[in-house]
Amino acid sequence: MSKNGLTRKQFVIGVTSAVGILAAGKLIQVVIHNNKASSIKGNILGAASKVGHRLRSGDFPASSSTEYKKTVIVGGGVSGLSAARWLERNGHTSICLLELADTVGGNAVGGKNKISAYPWGAHYLPVPDIRNKELMAFLEECESITGYDEKGLPIYNEYHLCSDPEERVFFQGVWQDGLVPHIGVSAEDKAQINSFFQLMEGYRALQNKEGEDAFTLPLRNSYFDDEAKRLDSISFMSFLKERKYTAEVLLHYLNYCCKDDYGSTLEDTSAWAGIHYFASRKGKGSNAEYGDVLTWPEGNNFLIQKMDAQLKAERQLNQLVYSVTIENEKVHLLCFDALKGTTKTIIADQVILATPQYINQRILSANLRKPFKGDAFQYSPWMVANITLREMPAGRGVPLSWDNVIFNSESLGYVNACHQHLNAYEKQKVITYYLPITDESPSAARKKIYERTHQDWVGIILKDLKPVHNNIEQAIEQIDIWIWGHGMIMPQVGFISGEERHEAAQSIENKIFFAHTDLSGISVFEEGFYQGISAAKKLLN
């Protein structure tokens, strides 16, 4: 905790974690040599979306072979891996996992170069509620929890807990500790900031007569009364206006929070979801408080690798499932091999679709599709860049931290991928830059992000970072770009309490089950992990 600033240890932040999303694949090499932006080399990744877009045209060859499987899981993100893990732990074998990308992980994939491993998406996990027994057990297996004290509180691995300095914000020409500016902020604005976080503390402690929490994770354990429905029916911005919160520094931070977890703005986020961001985290440890986070150089890909290593399930990568039907009490899948260019038929007893609804609605046969409104499920597009630096440019104020946020930027700033290295003072760095695209509708934004070149993206990044690090382009060795067309589900107004979300979770004829964070409306690791287990339990029953 800083003396003057507010940190995650005072209020809680939860980030994107786990989706069985369709992205990854071949690299598109781009090196241009005209100006400062174009002289910076790098790659654009995420190109498997081009294969995924074939779902629209239906341009696939006829099936040339047939395979028989007991259980098939479509999607190798957190939900799919969690489902496979739970099935195997409960004696269910003969599992085949199909994934479009050339690696599992969904939006928790990661990369590595000569300097460091780094994330391409979700990059940390807040210490979880000790009541979440299944997740706690998994963290023990990952050695993130090394034991328990005499009070029964978990002891977290100090090498996995985020080290100091944890976060800083660039405001009025200087880096300040915490994520809410405090130097150069009026007494009136400071009063509003304190009032807001006191209000969130009240929501965090709120329970009904049965002792159920109003806000918790997994989301399904939160009770939902008339007031919760009212909060879900208005935007977070409307809620703040009701409470007369107008301080610019506070609104900027809260907008940052919505972008961070949801890829949406204050105006687009349900008030219930906005409050849930702060009030749902209840983790505690012998050496950690709620709001402390676990993180690794590769981000949540550390957790993906641990889960993947535990599994005995057959994995088939570069596989695009484009048709799912039920015939003669069996599930029939048509699967396109993106490397071989061939189609095969897979016949299974049961299937878990650990894929988002915009995929499910295209691959399920017409008689199996759910009757959703076209705009019921909205997903935010993102650009993530990993920037390799010969050295980190200096800045005024608080030194380089794990999380580095720029006030009034469209981006979320950058994370220092090298922060957890044992040699934290090494000269070369990799920083991971996050930019949710929120300035227009998701569909319009998706079209634009796929049209932009590497040079375009480098120009956008430099324009954002140069006011903070004046000569940063001279320190850059390489910038690699990852495009997420459908980065995460957006908990827009009315979505959490809407019927579509509940309908999407209903299994079909005890043959097809669903597991994905869009079934909760909040795309964080805890939800993906829970959704996988939930689908696996339904299948076993």
N, C-alpha and C positions, 0 to 999 in steps of 0.2 A: 504493500500500500504506500502510495506516495504521500508526502506531507500536504501537497496542495491540489493534486489532481485526483480524478476518479478512475479507478482501474477495474478490470474484470473481477478482481477479488471483492469489489464493493457492489458490482452489479453484473448480471450474468449475460453471457453471450453464447449462443449455440449456432454452429455453422452447418452448412450443407454437408451432408455426408452421403448418403448412399442411395444410389439409384441404379437399377439395372438398365442403363441407358445405352442407346446405340451410337457409339462414337469411338473412334480410334482407327488405326490402320496405317496405310502407306503414307510416306512423307512426300510432300511437294517441295522440291528444292527451289528456293528463290534467292538469287543473288543479283542485285542491280547496282550500278556504279555511276550515278549521276550527281547526287548531292549528299549531304550529311546523313539524311535518313536512308537513302538507297544504298550508301556504301557500307551499311551495317548488314552483315550476312545473317542468315537464319533460315528456318524452316516453318512452313505452315502444316500443322498436323490436324488430325480429326477427320481425315478424308474418307473414312468408312461411311460417313453420312451419304456419300454419293451412291454407294451400294444400297443403303437403306432407302434412298429416294426411289429406287426401282419398284418399291411397293406401290407407288402411284401409277406407274405405267403397266405393271404386271407383266413385264417383258422377261419371262423366264423360260428356259428350255423344259421339255417334257421330262418327267421322272424316268431315270434309267436304272434304278435299283431300289430295293426295299430292305429296311432293317427293322427288327423287332426289339423293343425295349420295354422294361417293366415300368419305369418312371422316368419321365423327361422333365427337365427344368429348362425353360427358355429364358435366358438372360443371366449373365454372370456378374451382376453388380452385388452390392451388399445383401440385398434381399434374396437373390438367387443362391449365393454362397451360404447365407444363414439357413435357408431352407434345407439345402443339401446336408449341412452340418447337423442340423437337428434330426433329420431323417436317419442319418447314419448312427447318431448317438442313441437312437431308439430302435436299432436293429433292422432298419429298412435299407436294403442294399440294392444293387443293380440300378444305379442312378446314372443317367446320361445328361450332362449339362451342355447346352448349346449356346454359343456366344458369337455375335457378329464380329466383334473386334478380334485382334490377334493376341489379346491378353484379357484376363478377367479384371474386374474392378469397377466398372461403370464410371461414375463421375468421381471416384476415388482412385483413379489411376495415377501413376507417378513416373518419373523419369530419372536419369542419372547422367552426369558427365564427369570429367576428370576432377572437378572441384567438389561436387556434392550430389547427393540424391535430392530430388525436389518434387513437389506435388504438381499435378495438372488440374486439381480440383480441390475437394474437401481436404483441409489440412490440420484439423485438430478435433479433439473430443473433450468437452468439459467433464470433470470428474462426475460420475453418475450417482444417482440416488441409490443408497445401499439397499433399498427395497427392490431394486431391479436385479434380482438374484441371477438371472440367466446372463445378463451382460457382465455382472461382477465376476461370475465364474469364467467367462471368456477372457476377461482382463487378467485373471490369475494365470490362465494358460499362456497369455502373451507376456507374462512376467512384468506387466505394468503394475500389478498388485503383488507385493512380495510377502505379505503376511497380514496379520491382524493384531491390534494391541489388546490390552486387558479389557477395554471397553467394547471390543468387537468392531472397532473402526478399522477400515483398510489402511495399510501402510503402502503408499504409492512409491514406485521406483523413482528416485530423484532424477535419474537420467531421462525419464519420460515426462516428468512435470516440467512445464515451461519455465525456463530460468529467467532471471532478471538481466537487463531491463526488459520488461514484458511488452510495453507499448508506449507510443508517443504520437502526438498530433502536431502538424505544422500549422501555426496560426500567427498571423501578423509578423511574418518574417523570422520566426524562431520555433524550434522544436520544443514542445512542452510534454511533461510526463502525463500519462493517462490519455483517454480518448476524448474527453471533454475539456476544451480550453479553460484555463483559470487565470492566467496572466492577461491583463487587459480586458477583463470581463467585469461588468458593472455589478454592484451589490444586488441590484434588483434581479439581474439575470442569474446570479448565483443562488438567490433565494428560490427562484423558479426551478433551478436544477435540483436543489436539495429537496424541494417539495415533491418533484416528480419521482425521485428515487425512494422517498418515504412512501409514496403512494404504491409503488411497485412492491415494496416490502410487505405492505398490507395485503396485496393480491397474492404474494408468494406464500403467505401464512394462511390464506383463506381456506376454510373447510366447511362442509355442511354438517348437519347433526349426526350423520353416520361416520364422520371422520374422514370422508373422502376429500381429496384436494380439488380445488377449483381449476388449478393449472399444474399439470405434471407431465412426465414422459414415462412410458409411451402415452400419447395423447388420449388413447381410448380409456385410460384410467381417470381422466379428468371428468368430474360431474358437469353436466350441461343443463342449467336451469334457464328460466325466462330471461334473467339478466345476461347470461352468457349468449343467448340467442340475440338479444338486443345489441350486445357488443359486436357480434358477428355481422349484424345487419348494417353497420356503419363503418366508415373508414377510420383508420388510426388517426388521420388528420382531424376528422370530425370530433373524435373523442378528445383530442388535445385542445381543440377550440372550445369544447364544452367546459373544459377545466381551466381555460384561459392561460394555456401555456403558449407563449409567443416568443420567448427568447431565441434569437437566431442560432446561438451556439448549441442550445438544446435541440432545436428542430433539425439542425444539420446532423447531429449525432444520431437522433432517432431515425432519420432518413437513411443514414449509413447502416443502421441496424437492420432495417427492412431490406435494404439491398443485400446485405451480408448473408442473411439466412434465406431470403425469399426471392431475391432478384427483382423486387418490386419497390415502389415508393410509398411514402406515407399515404398518398391519395389512393393508391391501388391495393393497400393491405387492409384486411379486416382488423378492426380494433381488438377483437379477441386474440387474433394471431399476434398483433403487436405487443399486447400485454403478456401473452404466453412466452414470448422471447425472453422476457425478464423474470417472469414469475414461476416458470416451470423447473428451473434448475435448483435441485435440492441436494446435490452431492456433498459429501463430507468425508474427510479422512483423518487419520491420526496426524498426518503431516500436510493436510490440504483442506481448504474451505470451499464452499460452493462458489463457482465462478473461476476457480483454478482450472487450468486446462492441461491435457496430455497432448504432446505434439512430438513429431519426429521430422527429420530432414525431408523425407518423402511424403510427409503428411499422413493422411489416413490410409495411404497405400501400405503402410506398415501393418495395419490391422487386416487389410485385404490379403497380404502375403501370409500372415499367420493363419487366417481361415483357410486359404487355399492349400497350404501345406498340410492341414489336418485331414483333408478330404481324400477318399479313395475313389470318388465318383469319376466315371469316364468324362473327359472334357473334349468337346469338338469345337474348335475355334474357327473364325472366319465363316460362320454359318448363319445365313439369313433365313429364318422361318417366315414364309409368306402366305401360308394357308393352314388353318386349323379347323378340322371338322370332326364330328362324331359319327361313326358308321359301325353298325353291328356291335355296339357296346365297347368299341375301341376308339381311341383318339388317333386320327390320321393327320400327320404333319407333312407338308411339302417344304423341303429345305434346300436352299441354293448354296452351293459351295463357292464362295467368292474368289477362291484361288484357282480351283479347277474349272469353274464355269459350268458345273453340272448340277442337276437337281436329283434328289433322292426322296423317297417316301419313308417316313418313320412311323411305325404303328406302335402305340404305347397303351398300357392299361390306364395310366393316369398322368396328367400333365400339370405342372405349375408354371403359369405365365408370370415371370418376374420381370415384366416389361411394362412401360407406361401405357396409359389408356389410348393415346394417339396411335400407338402401334397396335394394341389389341383390337381396336375398332377396324383396322385394316386387314388383320390376318385372320380374325374369326370369321367363319362363314356367316352369311346374312341371317340365318335363323338363330345364331348364337350371340349376335352382337347386342350390347346393352343400348336401350333407347335414350341416349344422352342428347342434350342440346349441344349444338356445334361448338359453343364457346364455354362449355361447362368446365373443362380442364384446360388451364392455360399454363404454359411453360416459358420461363425466362431464358433468353439467349445471353451467352457470355463470351467474352474473350479473355483468355488467360495467357500471360507471357512469362517465360522464364528468361531472365536477363543475366548473362554471364559477364562479370565485371573483372577487369584486371586489378582494380582496387575500388573500394567504396568511397565515393566522393564525400568530403567532410560537410558538415552542416552546423549551423548555430544552435546552441542549446543542448538538450538531452541527446546522448549518443545513440547510434544505431540500435534499434530494439528489435524484438521479434516481429511485432506488428507496427507498421508505420503508415499513418493516415494523414491525408492532406485535406485541410479544411476547404470546403466548397468545391472539391473536385468531383467530377462524375464517377471517378474510379473509387475503389476501396483502398487505394494506395498499394503497398507491397509488404510481403512477408519475407524476412531473412531466412532463407532455406538452410543457412549454415549456423543458425542461432544455437542449436543443440550440440554442435560439434564440441569435442573436448578442447580443441584449440580454437577458441572463439575469436582470437585475435589474428587469425590467418589473414593474409592480405587479399587474396582473391575471394570473390563472393558470387553467389547466385541469389538473386532476389526474384520472388514470384509476384507478378503484378496482376491484379484482378479488376476487370471492367465488366460489370453487368450492363446490358444495353436497355435503358429504361426511358429513353427520350421519345419513344414512339411505341406503337402497338407491337406485341411480340412477333406477329406474322410479318409486319413491315420490316422490323429490325432483322429478322432472320434472313430475309431476302438480301438486305444490304451487307450483312457481315460475310456472306459467302461471295459477294462480288468484290470485296476489298482485297487488295494485294498486300503482300508482305510490306512493301514500301509504305502503303497507306497506314497500316497498323503501327509501324515504327514511327511515322510522323505523329500519330495520335499520342503515342506513349511519350515521345520526347517533349511534345507540347505540354504535357501534364507534369513531367518530372523536371524539366529545365528550370522553372521558377524556384524549385526546391534545391536542386543540385545543378548549379549553373553550367558546369562543363562536363556533364555526365556522358555526353556522346563520345568524348575522348577516352573515357574509361571503359566503354562497352566493347566487349569482344564479340558477342553474338546475342541475338534476340530470336528465340523460338516462340512460335505462336500456336495456341490450341483454340479451336473454335468449338463452342458448345451451342448447337442450334436450339436444343431443348435442355437447358442446364438443370432446371429444377422446377417442381410444381410451385405455382404462386397461390397462396391462400387469399384470394381476392374476396371482396365483400360478399358474404353469404355462402361461401364455399364450404366452410367447416360444418355448418348446420344444414347444408343442402342435401337433397335426397341422392343426387348423382354419386357423391362420394361413398355413401353406404351401399348403393346398388352395385357399384363397381366391385365391391369386395365379395359379393355373393357368388359362391361356386356354381358350376353348371353340371347338373346330373351326377354329382359326386365323381366327375371325371376330370374336370378342369378347375383349377384353383388359382387364386390371384395373390401376388405378393409384390408390393411396390410402395414407395413412400407417397405416391399420389393418392393412395387409399387413406392416408391420414391428412394430407394437405400440407405437411411440413417435411421438408427434405433434409433430415439430419440423420446421422449414423444410427442413433438410438431407434428411430422409427424404422429404418431399413432393416436393422437387425431383428426388431420385433415382428415386422410384417412377414419376414421369412419364416420365423418360428410359428407364427399364427397360421400361415398357409400349410406348413408341414403338419401341424397338429390336426387341422381339418382333414388332410389327406389320410393320416393314420387312423382317424376315427371313422 
